[in-house]
Every structure is written in structure tokens, then in C-alpha cells.
Amino acid sequence: MITDSEKQLEKIFLSYDSILEKLKLLNIKTKSNKEITHKDLRQAINIMVEKHPTCRWKGKRPNRKKYYILIEGYYWLILVYFQNEKLQIDADVDFFTKRIKQYEDALKINPKILWEKDMNINQLENYFHRAYGTIKNNIIKMNKATNGKYKYHDENNKIIISKEGIEWLCKNCFKQKYLELLEAYKMELTEEYIKRGFPYDVF
């Protein structure tokens, strides 16, 4: 007999079969408009885990051989991987942005400031892990779009980009970096969420 607590867990930890059933009910299909198979789902989950390993969306329940997917991971699958309306990176950013807002509201926490200091080009190379030329070209792009309001020179005549400019670069040019920042912050909120007794991936 399935207990009430087990029923509650089933709402948080989904089997592959239950995910496939939900996808079918929602009429979510592959990009070639075919029904999603076990193979398609396993491939999607492998990509999910590769892209977001810190989120711990895939795991095993105690004394169970089968893998489960956390409900948050399930929503990532339908809102990011299997959607066709946006580029995946944009859908990914939107997903984490919305999840962060939900966590902040649940925890009654003020939003975290992700960009706290101005940087010169050499610092931006390390920050974005990109070559000097790539950074410079995207600064030019930013200056054209913002009329140069985020760039200034320091006392040594070095080009400095304000923290607002770094935010602009993240959101418009280096979206993978932006996604990494969002994921890291989301997991900070997740850990606080767990500390307060809410269920995540801990039984």
C-alpha cells in the first residue's frame, strides 16, 4: 500500500515513465513533431545533467534502483529543452530567472546584486574567459547600443566598464556567463530553502 508520504514524494520525484505520461498529456513532442520516446527523454536528461550538474535534478531514491527526476528538473525539460519558441540559452535564462524569483518570494529574501564592481578589459577577459579581441568587439557593440554610457577611463587612461555595463554584456553578449551566475545564485537559494525545512532532493 502506498502511504500518504509516498504520494507526496511522487509529486516531487518523478520516474521516467511518469514524465513520459505527462509529456503525452501536454502534447509535447520532439522538434520533428514526433512523440517523445524513452530514448529521447534519456538524451534530454543527459543534456540537462551535463548543463546543470549543480542543480542535482537527477538521482536515486533510497532502496530504489530506478532514477528519478526532481520536479524542478521536469519543469526545465518542458520549459527549456522541449520548447520550440526560443533559443535554448534564452529559455534557460528565463527559467532560472523565474525560479529565482519564486525562491526569493518563498524565502522572503531581497534579490542579490550579481554585479558589484567595475572592471577593466583585462579583468573582463578573466571574468568572461574570452580573448581580448572578443571583449573589445562586444564593448563596441555595447557602446553603440547605449551611447557609451557604461564606459569611462580611469586615471591611467585605461578603459573601464561599469558594473551596469558588465550586466549589459552578460545579458546581451555573454549569456552563458549570465546563466552560470543565475544558476549559482539559484543554488544558494535552494540550500537556504532546504535549511528551512522545504523538500528538495533530501529525503
Contacts in CASP RR format, 6 or more apart in sequence:
PFRMAT RR
TARGET T0000
AUTHOR 0000-0000-0000
METHOD contacts of the structure
MODEL  1
MITDSEKQLEKIFLSYDSILEKLKLLNIKTKSNKEITHKDLRQAINIMVE
KHPTCRWKGKRPNRKKYYILIEGYYWLILVYFQNEKLQIDADVDFFTKRI
KQYEDALKINPKILWEKDMNINQLENYFHRAYGTIKNNIIKMNKATNGKY
KYHDENNKIIISKEGIEWLCKNCFKQKYLELLEAYKMELTEEYIKRGFPY
DVF
9 61 0 8 1.000
9 203 0 8 1.000
10 18 0 8 1.000
11 71 0 8 1.000
12 70 0 8 1.000
12 71 0 8 1.000
12 199 0 8 1.000
13 61 0 8 1.000
13 68 0 8 1.000
13 69 0 8 1.000
13 70 0 8 1.000
13 71 0 8 1.000
14 22 0 8 1.000
14 68 0 8 1.000
14 69 0 8 1.000
14 70 0 8 1.000
14 71 0 8 1.000
14 74 0 8 1.000
15 66 0 8 1.000
15 68 0 8 1.000
15 69 0 8 1.000
16 38 0 8 1.000
16 41 0 8 1.000
16 42 0 8 1.000
16 45 0 8 1.000
16 66 0 8 1.000
16 67 0 8 1.000
16 69 0 8 1.000
19 41 0 8 1.000
19 69 0 8 1.000
19 74 0 8 1.000
19 77 0 8 1.000
20 36 0 8 1.000
20 37 0 8 1.000
20 38 0 8 1.000
20 41 0 8 1.000
22 74 0 8 1.000
23 36 0 8 1.000
23 41 0 8 1.000
23 78 0 8 1.000
23 82 0 8 1.000
24 35 0 8 1.000
24 36 0 8 1.000
26 78 0 8 1.000
28 36 0 8 1.000
28 78 0 8 1.000
28 82 0 8 1.000
29 35 0 8 1.000
29 36 0 8 1.000
29 82 0 8 1.000
30 36 0 8 1.000
30 40 0 8 1.000
30 82 0 8 1.000
31 84 0 8 1.000
36 82 0 8 1.000
41 77 0 8 1.000
44 77 0 8 1.000
44 81 0 8 1.000
44 82 0 8 1.000
45 58 0 8 1.000
45 69 0 8 1.000
45 77 0 8 1.000
47 81 0 8 1.000
48 57 0 8 1.000
48 58 0 8 1.000
48 73 0 8 1.000
48 76 0 8 1.000
48 77 0 8 1.000
48 81 0 8 1.000
49 57 0 8 1.000
49 58 0 8 1.000
51 92 0 8 1.000
52 76 0 8 1.000
52 183 0 8 1.000
54 183 0 8 1.000
54 184 0 8 1.000
54 187 0 8 1.000
55 70 0 8 1.000
55 72 0 8 1.000
55 73 0 8 1.000
55 76 0 8 1.000
55 183 0 8 1.000
55 186 0 8 1.000
55 187 0 8 1.000
55 190 0 8 1.000
56 70 0 8 1.000
56 200 0 8 1.000
56 201 0 8 1.000
57 69 0 8 1.000
57 70 0 8 1.000
57 72 0 8 1.000
57 73 0 8 1.000
57 76 0 8 1.000
57 201 0 8 1.000
58 67 0 8 1.000
58 68 0 8 1.000
58 69 0 8 1.000
58 70 0 8 1.000
59 67 0 8 1.000
59 68 0 8 1.000
59 69 0 8 1.000
59 70 0 8 1.000
59 201 0 8 1.000
60 66 0 8 1.000
60 67 0 8 1.000
60 68 0 8 1.000
61 68 0 8 1.000
61 203 0 8 1.000
62 203 0 8 1.000
69 77 0 8 1.000
70 200 0 8 1.000
70 201 0 8 1.000
72 99 0 8 1.000
75 95 0 8 1.000
76 95 0 8 1.000
79 91 0 8 1.000
79 94 0 8 1.000
79 95 0 8 1.000
80 88 0 8 1.000
80 91 0 8 1.000
80 92 0 8 1.000
80 95 0 8 1.000
81 88 0 8 1.000
83 91 0 8 1.000
85 91 0 8 1.000
86 94 0 8 1.000
89 175 0 8 1.000
89 176 0 8 1.000
89 179 0 8 1.000
90 175 0 8 1.000
92 179 0 8 1.000
93 175 0 8 1.000
93 178 0 8 1.000
93 179 0 8 1.000
93 182 0 8 1.000
96 179 0 8 1.000
96 182 0 8 1.000
96 183 0 8 1.000
96 186 0 8 1.000
97 182 0 8 1.000
99 186 0 8 1.000
100 111 0 8 1.000
100 182 0 8 1.000
100 185 0 8 1.000
100 186 0 8 1.000
100 189 0 8 1.000
103 109 0 8 1.000
103 186 0 8 1.000
103 189 0 8 1.000
103 190 0 8 1.000
103 192 0 8 1.000
103 193 0 8 1.000
104 110 0 8 1.000
104 111 0 8 1.000
104 189 0 8 1.000
106 193 0 8 1.000
106 198 0 8 1.000
107 189 0 8 1.000
107 192 0 8 1.000
107 193 0 8 1.000
107 196 0 8 1.000
109 189 0 8 1.000
109 192 0 8 1.000
112 185 0 8 1.000
112 188 0 8 1.000
114 167 0 8 1.000
114 170 0 8 1.000
114 181 0 8 1.000
114 182 0 8 1.000
114 185 0 8 1.000
115 163 0 8 1.000
115 164 0 8 1.000
115 165 0 8 1.000
115 166 0 8 1.000
115 167 0 8 1.000
115 170 0 8 1.000
116 163 0 8 1.000
117 163 0 8 1.000
118 160 0 8 1.000
118 161 0 8 1.000
118 162 0 8 1.000
118 163 0 8 1.000
118 166 0 8 1.000
119 127 0 8 1.000
119 160 0 8 1.000
119 161 0 8 1.000
119 166 0 8 1.000
120 154 0 8 1.000
120 158 0 8 1.000
120 159 0 8 1.000
120 160 0 8 1.000
120 161 0 8 1.000
121 132 0 8 1.000
121 135 0 8 1.000
121 136 0 8 1.000
121 139 0 8 1.000
121 158 0 8 1.000
121 159 0 8 1.000
121 161 0 8 1.000
122 132 0 8 1.000
124 130 0 8 1.000
124 135 0 8 1.000
124 161 0 8 1.000
124 166 0 8 1.000
124 169 0 8 1.000
125 131 0 8 1.000
125 132 0 8 1.000
125 135 0 8 1.000
127 166 0 8 1.000
127 177 0 8 1.000
128 134 0 8 1.000
128 135 0 8 1.000
128 169 0 8 1.000
128 174 0 8 1.000
128 177 0 8 1.000
129 177 0 8 1.000
130 174 0 8 1.000
138 169 0 8 1.000
138 173 0 8 1.000
138 174 0 8 1.000
139 151 0 8 1.000
139 159 0 8 1.000
139 161 0 8 1.000
139 169 0 8 1.000
141 172 0 8 1.000
141 173 0 8 1.000
142 148 0 8 1.000
142 150 0 8 1.000
142 151 0 8 1.000
142 161 0 8 1.000
142 165 0 8 1.000
142 168 0 8 1.000
142 169 0 8 1.000
142 172 0 8 1.000
142 173 0 8 1.000
143 150 0 8 1.000
143 151 0 8 1.000
145 168 0 8 1.000
145 172 0 8 1.000
146 165 0 8 1.000
146 168 0 8 1.000
150 161 0 8 1.000
150 162 0 8 1.000
150 164 0 8 1.000
150 165 0 8 1.000
150 168 0 8 1.000
151 159 0 8 1.000
151 160 0 8 1.000
151 161 0 8 1.000
151 162 0 8 1.000
151 165 0 8 1.000
152 159 0 8 1.000
152 160 0 8 1.000
152 162 0 8 1.000
153 159 0 8 1.000
153 160 0 8 1.000
154 160 0 8 1.000
161 169 0 8 1.000
170 177 0 8 1.000
170 178 0 8 1.000
170 181 0 8 1.000
171 178 0 8 1.000
190 200 0 8 1.000
193 200 0 8 1.000
194 200 0 8 1.000
194 202 0 8 1.000
END
